[in-house]
Amino acid sequence: MTSKERGYVEEMKRGGVLRAETVLECAKQAGVKLSLGIGLLEQEASRDGKIGLNVWGNDRAPNGGTSDWGWDEVTESNYKAYKERRGPTGQGGRQGVGPTQLTWHTLQDAADRLGGCWKPENSILVGFTHLKSLIDEHGYEVGVERYNGVGRVEYSRSVRERASRWHDILGDAGGDGEETPEDDPEGEGDYPEVNFGDSGAGIEELQRALNGHGAADALGLWEIDVDGEYGPLSHGLAVEVVYRLGVYSRRIRGDALSAYATRAGHGSAAP
């Protein structure tokens, strides 16, 4: 951990952020600004000055209704009981889980694949990764809104205001400020988008990285043909690796994903 990151962690702890080191690491892996990640945690699961509580949501039927545990601690036993009632497609009702209030069943399942949605670090990583994917697809303002649903303008404003406040706090801690999410509103970064039908040497590089450098094998996933064509099988594997490693987004970025699949590196620590 760098001296700047230690400053971030100290400020986070002073500000009531639980598991500050984990939050920092998850933000790095997901490629989201640390200030935005904290803003999300503060919006979704904070109470009595504590940010990022590992608690249940309080949704009611038809979206939830399978649990009366609102704001109680998420545990392995009550999560597994909830998931049994929820069912494989959420037909039994869904409930927000953990510090990022993962509610959609596929996101909960993604956290389970990391070792258990009841573990706060997995909720945080999947939530941050999902937020990053939404910002990549819709831009900063709408992407934050979509984390909570369509048309949730006030939700987006609240999260962004919290992120801005944490931006100021962490900028002071870091000593030289930070880049704001608005500086890259579409989340484009330096990497090209990869879309269905793309082909060429860059796609072959991506496919070899997924198959040949251990990422797919280590995760127990399927292999794909290295044919330089980006189709459904390549995209499906890339998305699965992204969720398992917790990096970047559903809008797969070839060079970036190749790097992560090859060396399982980390994203920017900048808040």
C-alpha positions as CSV (number, residue, x, y, z in Angstrom):
1,M,0.0,0.0,0.0
2,T,1.4,3.4,-1.0
3,S,1.6,6.3,1.4
4,K,-1.2,8.0,-0.5
5,E,-3.4,4.9,-0.1
6,R,-2.6,4.8,3.6
7,G,-3.8,8.4,3.8
8,Y,-7.1,7.4,2.1
9,V,-7.6,4.5,4.5
10,E,-7.0,6.7,7.5
11,E,-9.5,9.3,6.3
12,M,-12.0,6.6,5.5
13,K,-11.8,5.1,8.9
14,R,-12.2,8.6,10.5
15,G,-15.3,9.1,8.4
16,G,-16.9,5.8,9.5
17,V,-16.1,3.6,6.6
18,L,-16.0,0.0,7.7
19,R,-13.4,-2.4,6.2
20,A,-11.5,0.6,4.7
21,E,-8.7,-1.5,3.3
22,T,-11.2,-3.9,1.6
23,V,-13.1,-1.0,0.1
24,L,-9.9,0.5,-1.3
25,E,-8.9,-2.9,-2.8
26,C,-12.3,-3.5,-4.3
27,A,-12.4,-0.1,-5.9
28,K,-9.0,-0.8,-7.4
29,Q,-10.1,-4.1,-8.8
30,A,-13.4,-2.8,-10.2
31,G,-11.9,0.3,-11.7
32,V,-14.2,2.7,-9.9
33,K,-13.1,5.9,-8.2
34,L,-12.8,5.3,-4.5
35,S,-14.9,8.4,-3.7
36,L,-17.7,7.0,-5.8
37,G,-17.5,3.6,-4.2
38,I,-17.8,5.1,-0.7
39,G,-20.6,7.3,-1.9
40,L,-22.5,4.2,-3.0
41,L,-21.8,2.4,0.3
42,E,-23.0,5.5,2.2
43,Q,-26.2,5.6,0.2
44,E,-27.0,1.9,0.4
45,A,-25.9,0.8,3.8
46,S,-25.0,3.4,6.4
47,R,-26.4,4.1,9.8
48,D,-25.3,5.9,13.0
49,G,-22.1,7.1,11.4
50,K,-21.1,3.7,10.1
51,I,-20.7,3.3,6.3
52,G,-20.8,-0.1,4.5
53,L,-22.8,-2.2,7.0
54,N,-23.3,-5.8,6.0
55,V,-27.1,-5.7,6.4
56,W,-30.3,-6.8,4.7
57,G,-32.5,-4.5,2.8
58,N,-36.1,-3.9,3.6
59,D,-37.8,-4.4,0.2
60,R,-41.3,-5.7,0.2
61,A,-43.3,-7.9,-2.2
62,P,-43.2,-8.2,-5.2
63,N,-39.5,-7.2,-5.4
64,G,-38.6,-8.7,-2.0
65,G,-40.9,-9.9,0.7
66,T,-38.9,-13.1,1.4
67,S,-37.3,-11.8,4.5
68,D,-38.2,-9.7,7.5
69,W,-34.6,-9.1,8.3
70,G,-34.4,-5.5,7.2
71,W,-31.2,-3.9,8.5
72,D,-30.3,-7.1,10.4
73,E,-26.8,-8.5,9.8
74,V,-26.3,-10.8,6.9
75,T,-25.0,-14.1,8.0
76,E,-24.2,-17.3,6.1
77,S,-27.1,-19.1,7.6
78,N,-29.8,-16.5,7.0
79,Y,-28.5,-15.8,3.5
80,K,-28.7,-19.5,2.5
81,A,-32.2,-19.6,3.9
82,Y,-33.1,-16.6,1.9
83,K,-31.5,-18.0,-1.3
84,E,-33.5,-21.2,-1.0
85,R,-36.7,-19.2,-0.8
86,R,-35.5,-16.8,-3.6
87,G,-34.9,-19.6,-6.1
88,P,-32.6,-19.8,-9.0
89,T,-34.3,-17.0,-11.0
90,G,-35.6,-14.8,-8.1
91,Q,-39.1,-16.1,-8.5
92,G,-39.5,-16.3,-4.7
93,G,-38.7,-12.6,-4.3
94,R,-35.5,-10.7,-4.0
95,Q,-33.9,-8.7,-1.2
96,G,-31.0,-6.4,-1.0
97,V,-27.9,-8.0,0.5
98,G,-24.8,-6.6,2.1
99,P,-22.9,-3.2,1.9
100,T,-23.8,-2.6,-1.8
101,Q,-27.4,-4.0,-1.4
102,L,-27.1,-6.5,-4.2
103,T,-30.7,-7.3,-5.1
104,W,-30.8,-8.8,-8.6
105,H,-30.3,-12.6,-8.3
106,T,-27.5,-12.8,-10.9
107,L,-25.4,-10.3,-8.9
108,Q,-26.0,-12.3,-5.7
109,D,-24.9,-15.4,-7.6
110,A,-21.8,-13.6,-8.8
111,A,-20.9,-12.8,-5.2
112,D,-21.6,-16.4,-4.3
113,R,-19.1,-17.6,-6.9
114,L,-16.5,-15.4,-5.2
115,G,-17.1,-17.3,-1.9
116,G,-20.4,-16.1,-0.6
117,C,-22.7,-13.1,-0.9
118,W,-23.0,-13.0,2.8
119,K,-19.3,-11.9,3.0
120,P,-19.1,-8.1,2.7
121,E,-16.0,-8.1,0.6
122,N,-17.8,-10.1,-2.1
123,S,-20.9,-7.8,-2.1
124,I,-18.6,-4.8,-2.3
125,L,-16.6,-6.1,-5.2
126,V,-19.6,-7.2,-7.3
127,G,-21.5,-4.0,-6.5
128,F,-18.6,-1.8,-7.5
129,T,-18.0,-3.9,-10.7
130,H,-21.7,-3.7,-11.6
131,L,-21.7,0.1,-11.0
132,K,-18.6,0.5,-13.3
133,S,-20.4,-1.5,-16.0
134,L,-23.5,0.8,-15.8
135,I,-21.3,3.9,-16.0
136,D,-19.4,2.5,-19.0
137,E,-22.7,1.9,-20.8
138,H,-24.8,4.9,-19.8
139,G,-22.4,7.6,-18.6
140,Y,-21.8,8.8,-15.1
141,E,-25.1,10.4,-14.1
142,V,-27.4,7.8,-15.7
143,G,-25.1,4.9,-14.9
144,V,-25.3,5.7,-11.1
145,E,-29.1,6.1,-11.5
146,R,-29.4,2.7,-13.2
147,Y,-27.7,1.0,-10.2
148,N,-31.0,1.6,-8.4
149,G,-33.4,1.3,-11.4
150,V,-34.7,3.4,-14.2
151,G,-35.8,7.0,-13.5
152,R,-34.1,7.2,-10.1
153,V,-32.9,10.7,-10.6
154,E,-32.8,11.7,-6.9
155,Y,-30.9,8.5,-6.1
156,S,-28.2,9.4,-8.6
157,R,-28.0,12.9,-7.3
158,S,-27.6,11.7,-3.7
159,V,-24.9,9.2,-4.6
160,R,-23.0,11.7,-6.7
161,E,-23.2,14.4,-4.0
162,R,-21.8,11.9,-1.4
163,A,-19.1,10.9,-3.9
164,S,-18.2,14.6,-4.4
165,R,-17.9,15.1,-0.6
166,W,-15.6,12.1,-0.3
167,H,-13.6,13.3,-3.3
168,D,-12.8,16.5,-1.4
169,I,-11.9,14.5,1.8
170,L,-9.7,12.0,0.0
171,G,-8.1,14.7,-2.2
172,D,-6.9,16.4,1.0
173,A,-5.6,13.1,2.3
174,G,-3.8,12.3,-0.9
175,G,-2.1,15.7,-1.0
176,D,-2.5,16.4,-4.7
177,G,-6.2,16.0,-5.4
178,E,-7.8,13.4,-7.6
179,E,-9.6,13.0,-10.9
180,T,-13.4,13.2,-10.6
181,P,-15.8,10.8,-12.2
182,E,-17.0,13.6,-14.4
183,D,-13.5,13.9,-15.9
184,D,-14.3,10.7,-17.9
185,P,-18.1,10.8,-17.9
186,E,-18.5,7.9,-20.4
187,G,-15.9,5.8,-18.7
188,E,-14.0,5.3,-21.9
189,G,-10.5,5.4,-20.5
190,D,-7.7,4.4,-22.8
191,Y,-9.0,1.0,-24.0
192,P,-11.1,0.2,-27.2
193,E,-14.5,-1.2,-26.9
194,V,-15.0,-4.8,-28.1
195,N,-18.4,-5.5,-29.7
196,F,-20.0,-8.5,-31.4
197,G,-18.6,-9.0,-34.8
198,D,-15.2,-7.5,-34.1
199,S,-12.3,-9.4,-35.5
200,G,-8.5,-9.3,-35.9
201,A,-5.3,-9.7,-34.0
202,G,-6.6,-7.8,-31.0
203,I,-9.4,-10.3,-30.6
204,E,-7.0,-13.2,-30.9
205,E,-4.9,-11.6,-28.1
206,L,-8.0,-11.4,-25.9
207,Q,-8.9,-15.0,-26.7
208,R,-5.4,-16.3,-26.0
209,A,-5.3,-14.4,-22.7
210,L,-8.6,-15.9,-21.6
211,N,-7.5,-19.4,-22.6
212,G,-3.8,-19.6,-22.4
213,H,-2.7,-17.5,-19.4
214,G,-4.5,-19.4,-16.7
215,A,-7.5,-17.1,-16.1
216,A,-10.1,-19.4,-17.6
217,D,-8.5,-22.6,-16.4
218,A,-7.9,-21.3,-12.9
219,L,-11.5,-20.3,-12.7
220,G,-12.8,-23.6,-14.0
221,L,-14.4,-22.1,-17.1
222,W,-14.7,-23.3,-20.7
223,E,-12.2,-22.6,-23.4
224,I,-12.9,-20.8,-26.7
225,D,-11.4,-21.1,-30.2
226,V,-8.7,-18.6,-30.9
227,D,-10.2,-17.5,-34.3
228,G,-10.0,-13.8,-34.0
229,E,-13.8,-13.5,-34.1
230,Y,-15.6,-11.9,-31.1
231,G,-18.9,-13.8,-30.9
232,P,-21.3,-15.1,-28.2
233,L,-18.8,-17.7,-26.8
234,S,-16.0,-15.2,-26.5
235,H,-18.3,-12.6,-25.0
236,G,-19.8,-15.1,-22.5
237,L,-16.4,-16.2,-21.3
238,A,-15.1,-12.6,-21.1
239,V,-18.1,-11.5,-19.0
240,E,-17.7,-14.5,-16.7
241,V,-14.0,-13.8,-16.2
242,V,-14.8,-10.1,-15.5
243,Y,-17.3,-11.1,-12.8
244,R,-14.9,-13.7,-11.3
245,L,-12.0,-11.3,-11.2
246,G,-14.0,-8.2,-10.5
247,V,-12.5,-6.0,-13.2
248,Y,-14.0,-3.6,-15.7
249,S,-17.4,-4.2,-17.1
250,R,-19.9,-6.1,-19.3
251,R,-18.8,-3.8,-22.2
252,I,-15.6,-5.7,-22.5
253,R,-12.4,-3.7,-23.2
254,G,-10.1,-6.0,-25.1
255,D,-6.7,-4.6,-24.2
256,A,-7.6,-4.1,-20.5
257,L,-9.2,-7.5,-20.1
258,S,-6.3,-9.1,-21.8
259,A,-4.0,-7.5,-19.2
260,Y,-6.2,-8.6,-16.3
261,A,-6.7,-12.1,-17.7
262,T,-3.0,-12.4,-18.1
263,R,-1.7,-11.1,-14.8
264,A,-4.8,-10.6,-12.7
265,G,-3.6,-7.1,-12.0
266,H,-5.5,-4.2,-10.3
267,G,-7.1,-1.0,-11.5
268,S,-6.4,2.5,-10.5
269,A,-6.3,3.3,-6.8
270,A,-7.3,6.9,-7.4
271,P,-10.4,7.9,-5.6
